[in-house]
Amino acid sequence: MAQFNQGVNGAFSGKVGSVIGSNWRDIDYMRGLAKRTPKNPTAKQLAVRARFTLLSQFLLLVKNAVDRGFSRQYDGRSTAFNQAFRVNQAALIGTELDPQLDYTQIILSKGLTLTKPFGCKLGAGLDGSVKVSWQMFNGGLEDRSKDKITIVVYCPEKMEALVSMEEYLREDQVAEIEVPSNWSSTTVYAYLFATSEKGENSATAYAGGLPIL
């Protein structure tokens, strides 16, 4: 794909011969038509597709959290989703044709200046819920009690996720989140990060895994 500057006739959109013109994020691009091939994909291509599919499916489940967590990483050309996809490739493990995610390495947010929740724990709650807890940090110069806490609870076996973005503040220090009944006999994983009133994000904190009885 090539970026092009507008000529005397300006940019174009659509198909002209073997070239397609388009615009993305105020940038004009032109690209050639993809060539069809009857060949079966190679083992390497299948491995790349499997890894791409696994990571994409997970990030799409938690896209709202990712959009917030990577909002300050936007560089004008790369979306929050693309940024998250790039950094989470490091969490891919397993074999080439059977990739898996290392749930301890998932990153849903990026930030340098805002302290992430610490002392995070995931435990069983009451009446079909899980309890996510964290601790306050009182050593800073600013009051961080009103930071929003985004919480993600992910169930890999069901390929489902719960995302809480507006219900909890840092000062709450605990969240009770009801999980679906079909999550019984699975293991879930929880993540959280803080967002200041100015929109600054913290890094992601991993709260652990928990078997659902």
matplotlib code that plots the C-alpha trace (Angstrom):
import matplotlib.pyplot as plt

x = [0.0, 1.3, 0.5, 0.2, 0.1, -2.8, -2.0, -3.6, -6.9, -6.8, -7.2, -9.5, -11.7, -12.7, -11.3, -9.4, -8.0, -5.8, -5.6, -7.9, -7.9, -9.2, -8.9, -8.2, -7.8, -7.4, -4.6, -5.1, -3.9, -3.8, -3.2, -3.2, -5.9, -5.0, -4.1, -6.2, -4.3, -5.6, -2.8, -3.6, -2.1, 1.2, 1.8, 3.4, 0.4, -2.0, 0.0, -0.1, -3.9, -4.4, -2.5, -4.2, -7.7, -7.1, -5.8, -8.4, -11.3, -10.1, -9.5, -12.9, -14.6, -13.0, -12.9, -14.6, -11.9, -9.1, -10.5, -10.2, -7.0, -5.1, -6.8, -3.7, -1.6, -3.4, -0.8, -3.2, -2.8, -3.1, -6.3, -6.4, -7.3, -4.2, -2.0, -3.4, -3.0, 0.6, 1.6, -0.4, 1.4, 3.9, 1.2, 0.8, 2.3, 1.7, 2.5, 2.2, -1.0, -2.4, -1.6, -2.8, -2.8, -0.6, -3.4, -0.8, 0.7, -2.5, -2.2, -5.5, -4.1, -0.9, 0.2, 3.2, 2.2, -0.9, -0.3, -1.9, -4.2, -2.0, -2.6, -5.2, -7.0, -9.7, -11.9, -15.3, -18.2, -21.7, -24.6, -22.8, -20.5, -16.7, -15.0, -12.2, -10.3, -7.4, -5.7, -5.6, -2.3, -2.1, 1.5, 1.0, 0.5, -2.8, -6.1, -6.5, -9.7, -12.0, -10.1, -12.4, -11.5, -12.1, -12.5, -12.4, -13.4, -12.6, -13.8, -11.6, -13.6, -16.8, -15.0, -17.0, -16.0, -17.6, -16.4, -17.2, -16.2, -18.3, -19.4, -16.3, -13.8, -10.4, -11.7, -14.2, -11.3, -13.7, -16.1, -18.7, -19.4, -22.1, -21.0, -23.3, -24.5, -23.0, -19.5, -19.8, -16.9, -14.7, -11.7, -11.9, -9.2, -9.5, -7.7, -8.1, -6.7, -7.4, -8.3, -8.0, -10.6, -8.2, -8.3, -4.9, -4.6, -2.6, -0.9, -2.9, -3.0, -3.6, -5.9, -5.4, -7.4, -10.3, -12.2, -16.0, -17.7]
y = [0.0, 3.4, 6.9, 9.5, 13.3, 14.9, 15.9, 18.5, 16.5, 15.7, 12.3, 9.7, 7.0, 3.7, 1.4, 2.6, -0.3, -2.4, 0.3, 1.2, 4.7, 5.2, 7.5, 6.5, 8.9, 11.9, 10.1, 9.2, 5.8, 3.7, 0.0, -2.7, -5.3, -8.5, -11.4, -14.5, -17.7, -21.3, -22.5, -23.9, -21.9, -23.0, -24.2, -20.9, -19.0, -21.2, -20.5, -16.8, -16.9, -19.0, -16.5, -13.5, -15.0, -16.0, -12.5, -10.6, -12.6, -11.8, -8.1, -7.7, -9.1, -6.3, -3.6, -1.0, -1.4, -1.4, 1.8, 3.5, 1.9, 2.9, 6.2, 8.2, 6.0, 7.1, 8.5, 9.7, 6.5, 3.6, 2.8, 1.8, -1.8, -1.9, -0.7, -3.3, -6.0, -5.1, -5.2, -8.3, -10.4, -10.9, -12.8, -15.5, -18.8, -22.5, -24.1, -22.6, -24.3, -24.3, -20.9, -19.9, -16.7, -16.3, -14.7, -13.2, -11.1, -9.5, -5.7, -3.6, -0.2, 1.8, 4.7, 6.0, 8.8, 7.3, 4.6, 1.3, -0.4, -2.6, -5.5, -6.7, -10.0, -12.1, -14.1, -15.8, -13.5, -14.1, -15.6, -16.3, -13.4, -12.8, -10.2, -8.1, -6.1, -3.6, -1.1, 2.6, 4.4, 7.5, 8.5, 10.8, 14.6, 14.3, 12.8, 9.6, 8.4, 9.5, 7.6, 5.3, 1.6, -0.5, -4.2, -7.0, -10.6, -13.1, -16.7, -18.3, -21.6, -19.7, -17.0, -14.4, -11.4, -9.0, -5.4, -2.8, 0.8, 3.2, 1.5, 1.7, 4.3, 3.7, 4.6, 1.7, -0.9, -3.8, -4.8, -7.5, -8.7, -11.2, -13.9, -15.9, -19.2, -21.0, -20.1, -22.8, -25.3, -22.9, -20.7, -16.9, -14.2, -10.6, -7.4, -3.7, -0.3, 3.2, 6.3, 9.8, 12.6, 14.0, 10.8, 9.5, 5.8, 3.5, 0.3, -2.9, -4.9, -8.6, -9.7, -13.5, -16.5, -18.2, -21.5, -20.9, -23.7]
z = [0.0, -0.9, 0.4, -2.2, -2.5, -4.4, -7.9, -10.0, -10.1, -6.4, -4.7, -6.0, -4.4, -5.9, -8.5, -11.5, -13.5, -11.2, -8.5, -5.7, -4.1, -0.6, 2.4, 6.0, 8.9, 6.5, 4.6, 1.0, -0.1, -3.2, -3.4, -6.0, -6.3, -4.5, -6.7, -6.3, -5.8, -6.0, -3.7, -0.3, 2.6, 3.9, 7.5, 8.3, 6.9, 8.9, 12.1, 11.6, 11.0, 14.1, 16.3, 14.7, 15.2, 18.8, 19.8, 17.7, 19.2, 22.7, 22.1, 20.4, 23.5, 25.6, 23.0, 25.1, 27.8, 25.2, 23.6, 27.0, 28.1, 24.9, 24.2, 25.0, 22.7, 19.5, 17.1, 14.4, 12.2, 14.6, 16.5, 20.1, 19.0, 16.8, 19.6, 21.9, 19.3, 18.8, 22.5, 23.3, 20.7, 23.5, 25.5, 22.7, 23.7, 22.7, 19.4, 16.0, 15.2, 18.7, 20.1, 23.6, 25.7, 28.7, 30.9, 33.3, 30.5, 29.1, 28.7, 28.4, 29.1, 28.8, 31.0, 32.8, 35.2, 36.9, 39.5, 38.7, 41.3, 43.5, 45.9, 43.4, 44.2, 42.6, 44.9, 45.2, 46.0, 47.1, 45.1, 41.8, 41.8, 41.9, 44.1, 42.7, 45.3, 45.3, 47.7, 47.8, 47.4, 49.7, 49.3, 46.3, 46.2, 44.3, 45.5, 43.5, 45.2, 42.3, 39.6, 37.6, 37.8, 34.7, 35.4, 33.0, 33.9, 31.1, 30.7, 28.0, 27.9, 27.0, 25.0, 27.0, 29.1, 31.5, 31.4, 34.1, 33.2, 35.2, 38.4, 40.5, 41.8, 43.2, 46.7, 46.6, 46.8, 46.1, 43.3, 43.3, 39.8, 39.0, 36.5, 34.1, 35.4, 32.3, 33.6, 36.2, 36.3, 34.3, 35.3, 34.9, 34.9, 36.0, 35.0, 36.1, 35.5, 36.6, 34.7, 36.1, 35.7, 33.1, 31.1, 32.0, 32.3, 34.5, 33.4, 33.7, 36.9, 36.9, 39.7, 39.2, 38.1, 39.9, 39.4, 39.3, 41.1]

ax = plt.figure().add_subplot(projection="3d")
ax.plot(x, y, z, "-o")
ax.set_aspect("equal")
plt.show()
